[in-house]
Structures are given as C-alpha cells and as structure tokens.
Amino acid sequence: MKKSLLVLSLLVATVASASPSAPPAPPPTTGGGGGSAPSRRDALEVTFFNDGTVMLFKKQWAAAQQQLEAALAINEKMAEAHNNLAYVLRKQGADRYAASLQHYNRAIELKPKMAEAYMYRGALYALSGKADLAQADYDTLVKMKSKLAPHLKKVIDTGTEEEPEQFYGVSKKQ
C-alpha cells in the first residue's frame, strides 16, 4: 500500500511540476468514439513508459523502475510496461525475481502472444534453476515462430545472458 501511495505521489508531483497551470487531466473515456485522440492521461502513461524504457537501455534500473511503475499506476493493463518493469526488477538482483515473475506473468496474461515476455520469463526461470519452466517458454516461442527462441535457448544452455546486454526481450518505446 505504501508503495502504491509513493508511486501515486510521484505521479502527482511530476504532473504538477511539469505544467503547474494546466487543468487536471480528464478521466478516461468509456465506449464509443473509436478513433478519438488520446487523452492527456494516455499521453502521460506513454511518456512514463518511454522515459522508463530509455533509462532501461541506459541500465539505470532504479530510475527505470520508478518511471515504469508510474506508467502502470495510470494504466495497469499496459502489457509492455509490465514486461519492461519485470526486466528491470530482474536486473536488480535475485531478491527481486518474485516481483519480476509477477510482472512477466501479468504481461503474458494481458498479451498472450507477447514473445518478449516469454523470452525473458524463460531467462528468469533458467537463471533460477527452473529448467523445465524455461523449456516450456522456449517451446512456446518456437510454436510462435519467434526470432527470440534461439536467444532463450542460449540462456538455457549456458546459464548466462549475452554480454554486453542485447535487450532482446524488451518492449520498445511507444
């Protein structure tokens, strides 16, 4: 609960400092419209996601985590943000593997055909000594005919990821 309040406080402070005279963002629209322009709220979640992704590529794990959590505080159903947050958490150490796994699972729940989430969840399993689960994610990638399958296979076979970092399973900016 404290973490959610911290993220929400960070979000409010960031929005307030970015445009102090701007009116509050309108609530998200429901139904109809179809082709309407994105709301300011949508733009803000994408901004947090993109900023977090840039920080991820710079290996600024803690800063990336904050930005991706802010994106998810706005839109919990953003599968790409769950995937990238899972990656960032995993890169911060084994003590964060459980939280990382929750976000990979949520990304897959939201987008079952998201190859990137299977790739790095499989890497997480391989690095955690859960070869059978890593193999299952590899098999899924093969069935999907994903270009990421050989990269996961390499992690499974060697027990290590490529150095320098290749970011094969990270969702790109939106």
ROVEX-278412 format. One record per residue: residue in one letter; z, x, y of N, C-alpha, C in turn. Coordinates in steps of 0.02 Angstrom, whole numbers, padded with zeros to 5 digits, always signed. Each point is the difference from the previous one (the first is absolute). Layout:
REM residues N
AZXYZXYZXY
...
***
This chain:
REM residues 174
M+00000+00041-00059+00000-00041+00059+00000+00043+00063
K+00042+00053+00000+00002+00044+00058-00068+00033+00012
K-00034+00018-00056-00065+00032+00005-00050-00048+00033
S+00001-00063-00020-00045-00050+00029+00013-00008+00074
L+00064-00002+00019+00017-00007+00070-00022+00062+00039
L+00007+00059-00030-00022+00061+00033-00075-00001+00011
V-00038-00020-00050-00072-00003+00006-00020-00051+00053
L+00033-00058-00001-00014-00051+00049+00017+00025+00071
S+00057+00034+00007+00020+00027+00065-00051+00051+00024
L-00022+00043-00046-00051+00050+00016-00064-00034+00023
L-00019-00052-00035-00060-00037+00017+00005-00031+00069
V+00055-00033+00014+00010-00032+00065+00001+00053+00056
A+00035+00055-00012+00004+00053+00051-00069+00030+00013
T-00039+00009-00052-00066+00029+00007-00045-00046+00039
V+00001-00064-00017-00041-00049+00035+00021-00004+00074
A+00065-00002+00011+00026-00007+00069-00020+00061+00042
S+00005+00059-00029-00016+00060+00040-00075+00009+00009
A-00039-00027-00046-00073+00008+00005-00029-00042+00056
S+00027-00060+00010-00026-00043+00053+00056-00045+00026
P+00042+00027+00045+00059-00036+00023-00016-00066+00035
S-00058-00007+00031-00015-00061+00037-00040-00050-00041
A-00019+00018-00060-00041-00045-00040+00042-00057-00029
P-00029-00059-00006+00036-00056-00030+00008+00013-00075
P+00048-00033-00032+00009+00010-00072-00062-00021-00038
A-00010+00032-00057-00058-00015-00042+00006-00072-00025
P-00057-00035-00004+00002-00068-00025+00015+00000-00075
P+00028-00054-00025+00012-00003-00072-00067-00002-00037
P-00001+00022-00063-00063+00000-00036-00024-00072-00008
T-00066-00007+00001-00029-00066-00009-00001-00017-00074
T+00001-00064-00015-00002-00022-00069-00058-00048-00008
G-00041+00015-00050-00055-00044-00018-00056+00000+00052
G-00054-00035-00018-00057-00010+00044-00030+00064+00027
G-00030-00003+00057-00024+00057+00038-00048+00047-00034
G+00016+00024-00059-00043+00045-00038-00021+00062+00035
G-00044-00005+00050-00027+00059+00032+00033+00017+00065
S+00060-00022+00012+00032+00013+00064+00019+00073+00007
A+00007+00021+00061+00019+00070+00014+00070+00013-00026
P+00015+00062-00020+00067+00015-00025+00051-00008+00056
S+00060-00021-00019+00053-00007+00050+00026+00069+00018
R+00040+00003+00054+00031+00063+00020+00046+00024-00055
R+00030-00047-00036+00044+00017-00055-00039+00037-00054
D-00060-00025-00017-00043+00033-00050-00019+00070+00024
A-00017+00005+00064-00020+00065+00027+00059+00049-00004
L+00060-00024+00011+00059+00043-00001+00013+00026-00071
E-00006-00043-00050+00011+00022-00069-00051+00053-00020
V-00062-00009+00022-00052+00049-00016+00013+00065+00037
T+00024-00004+00062+00017+00060+00038+00055+00040-00036
F+00053-00035-00022+00053+00034-00037-00027+00030-00064
F-00041-00037-00036-00030+00025-00062-00041+00063+00014
N-00044-00004+00049-00044+00057+00015+00040+00061+00022
D+00050-00011+00043+00042+00056+00023+00037+00031-00060
G+00026-00042-00043+00034+00025-00060-00047+00038-00045
T-00061-00022-00006-00049+00034-00042-00018+00068+00029
V-00008+00003+00066-00014+00065+00033+00058+00048-00014
M+00061-00024+00006+00059+00042-00012+00004+00021-00074
L-00020-00045-00044-00002+00016-00071-00047+00060-00012
F-00060-00004+00028-00048+00055-00009+00025+00066+00030
K+00044-00005+00048+00030+00060+00030+00063+00021-00039
K+00016-00037-00053+00059+00012-00042+00065-00006+00039
Q+00001-00044+00048+00060-00016+00038+00031-00062-00033
W+00031+00012-00058+00021-00054-00045+00047-00050+00034
A+00053+00023+00032+00049-00045+00029-00030-00042+00056
A-00039+00031+00043-00032-00037+00054-00050-00050-00027
A-00038+00019-00051-00047-00046-00031+00037-00059-00031
Q+00056+00014-00031+00040-00053-00031+00021-00052+00052
Q+00023+00023+00058+00022-00046+00053-00058-00045+00023
Q-00058+00029+00010-00057-00039+00023-00023-00050-00052
L-00003+00021-00063-00022-00045-00053+00051-00056-00012
E+00064+00016+00006+00051-00053-00005-00006-00049+00058
A-00017+00024+00058-00010-00044+00058-00060-00047-00013
A-00054+00027-00028-00058-00043-00017+00021-00054-00049
L+00040+00019-00050+00021-00049-00050+00051-00050+00027
A+00037+00020+00052+00046-00048+00032-00039-00056+00033
I-00060+00014+00021-00043-00050+00032-00038-00039-00054
N-00027+00036-00050-00040-00033-00052+00018+00030-00067
E+00045-00031-00035+00023+00024-00065-00055-00003-00053
K-00053-00036+00014-00054-00008-00049-00057+00051+00010
M+00012+00053+00036-00050+00051+00013+00002+00051-00057
A-00042-00010-00050+00001+00041-00060-00011+00074+00015
E-00043+00015+00047-00015+00070+00016+00062+00035+00029
A+00039-00036+00039+00061+00029+00028+00052+00012-00056
H+00004-00046-00048+00045+00011-00057-00022+00063-00039
N-00065+00006-00011-00026+00058-00036+00017+00065+00035
N-00014+00003+00065+00013+00062+00037+00074+00014+00008
L+00040-00052+00009+00072+00009+00004+00026+00027-00067
A-00025-00026-00055+00021+00025-00066-00016+00074-00006
Y-00058+00020+00023-00020+00071-00003+00048+00043+00041
V+00014-00022+00061+00044+00037+00046+00070+00006-00030
L+00025-00054-00029+00066+00002-00031+00000+00049-00058
R-00051-00002-00041-00005+00044-00059-00001+00073+00022
K-00034+00015+00053-00006+00069+00024+00066+00026+00029
Q+00047-00045+00014+00065+00021+00027+00051+00017-00054
G-00019-00006-00063+00044+00023-00053+00015-00052-00053
A+00024+00026-00057+00014-00042-00058+00051-00054+00013
D+00045+00012+00048+00050-00051+00015-00031-00062+00032
R-00063+00003+00019-00034-00057+00030-00053-00030-00046
Y-00003+00024-00062-00050-00025-00047+00007-00075-00014
A+00061-00025-00006+00011-00071-00015-00028-00044+00057
A+00014+00019+00062-00027-00038+00057-00076+00006+00002
S-00025+00059-00015-00072+00011-00001-00032-00046-00051
L+00028-00003-00059-00027-00042-00054-00001-00074+00021
Q+00051-00023+00034+00001-00069+00024-00059-00015+00046
H-00016+00048+00043-00056-00011+00047-00068+00005-00036
Y-00007+00046-00048-00063+00001-00038-00009-00066-00037
N+00054-00024-00031-00004-00064-00036-00018-00057+00046
R+00028-00001+00060-00016-00053+00048-00072+00004+00023
A-00024+00061+00011-00071+00008+00019-00045-00028-00054
I+00015+00015-00063-00040-00024-00056+00006-00075-00007
E+00059-00026+00011+00010-00073-00003-00044-00035+00053
L-00003+00029+00060-00039-00029+00054-00075+00010-00009
K-00019+00058-00027-00071+00017-00010-00009+00032-00069
P-00007-00042-00051-00003+00027-00069-00057+00049-00014
K-00050+00000+00043-00057+00046-00011+00004+00061+00046
M+00058+00014+00029+00008+00057+00045+00010+00063-00043
A-00054+00036-00010+00001+00060-00042+00049+00052+00025
E+00006+00007+00066+00044+00051+00029+00072-00008-00024
A+00024-00062-00004+00069-00011-00021+00010+00018-00074
Y-00050-00014-00042+00005+00020-00070-00001+00076-00007
M-00041+00032+00041-00006+00073-00002+00068+00033+00012
Y+00032-00018+00055+00062+00035+00017+00061-00029-00035
R-00003-00063-00022+00055-00023-00042-00003+00038-00066
G-00060+00011-00025-00008+00039-00061+00026+00071+00009
A-00013+00029+00058+00026+00068+00015+00076-00002+00002
L+00028-00051+00031+00073-00007+00002+00028-00003-00071
Y-00031-00041-00042+00022-00004-00070-00006+00067-00035
A-00055+00034+00009-00010+00065-00033+00053+00051+00023
L+00013+00001+00064+00050+00046+00027+00071-00018-00020
S+00010-00063-00020+00065-00024-00022+00009+00004-00075
G-00049+00028-00035+00004+00006-00073-00014-00064-00038
K-00033-00048+00032-00017-00064-00032-00074+00000-00017
A-00018+00042-00049-00070+00011-00018-00035-00064-00021
D+00034-00044-00036-00032-00061-00024-00020-00045+00058
L+00042-00005+00051-00016-00041+00058-00055+00032+00042
A+00002+00066+00006-00053+00036+00036-00067-00011-00035
Q+00001+00003-00066-00061-00011-00039-00026-00071+00010
A+00044-00048+00004-00021-00070+00011-00036-00006+00068
D+00026+00033+00052-00033-00002+00065-00067+00036-00003
Y-00003+00055-00036-00064+00035-00010-00050-00045-00034
D+00022-00034-00054-00045-00046-00036-00026-00055+00046
T+00044-00025+00044-00021-00051+00048-00054+00027+00047
L+00010+00061+00024-00050+00031+00044-00067+00009-00036
V+00002+00019-00064-00061+00008-00039-00035-00068-00006
K+00037-00052-00015-00029-00068-00006-00030-00022+00067
M+00031+00020+00054-00025-00017+00067-00060+00044+00020
K-00014+00050-00041-00053+00049+00016+00014+00035+00066
S+00063+00016+00011+00021+00032+00062-00012+00076-00002
K-00022+00026+00056-00009+00072+00008+00067+00037+00000
L+00055-00038+00005+00066+00031+00001+00026+00016-00070
A-00030-00028-00052+00024+00010-00069+00005+00074-00018
P-00050+00041+00012+00006+00071-00019+00056+00037+00037
H+00014-00021+00061+00053+00032+00038+00068-00017-00030
L+00010-00063-00021+00062-00018-00033+00005+00036-00067
K-00055+00004-00036+00000+00034-00065+00024+00073+00008
K-00022+00032+00052+00020+00069+00013+00075+00005+00011
V+00029-00048+00037+00072+00000+00012+00037-00011-00066
I-00026-00046-00040+00031-00014-00065-00002+00062-00045
D-00057+00033-00001-00009+00059-00043+00039+00061+00022
T+00006+00009+00066+00032+00061+00026+00072-00010+00022
G+00018-00062+00015+00067-00014+00025+00009+00019+00073
T-00054+00016+00034+00003+00018+00071-00059-00033+00037
E+00008-00005+00065-00054-00025+00042-00038+00059+00029
E-00060-00015+00024-00041+00053+00029+00030+00027+00064
E-00006+00064+00008+00021+00034+00061-00060+00037+00028
P-00015-00002+00063+00035-00041+00049-00012-00074-00013
E+00041-00041+00031-00002-00072-00007-00071-00027+00010
Q-00021-00046-00044-00067-00028+00007+00001-00073+00024
F+00056-00035-00004+00007-00068+00024-00050-00048-00032
Y-00012+00007-00066-00048-00042-00034+00019-00074+00000
G+00063-00015-00005+00021-00069-00008+00031-00031+00061
V-00015+00027+00059+00029-00026+00062-00051-00047+00032
S+00024-00056+00024-00044-00048+00034-00014+00026+00071
K-00062+00000+00019-00021+00027+00064+00018-00048+00058
K-00010+00024+00061+00014-00040+00059-00042-00063-00001
Q+00025-00052+00034-00035-00064+00003-00033-00009+00066
***
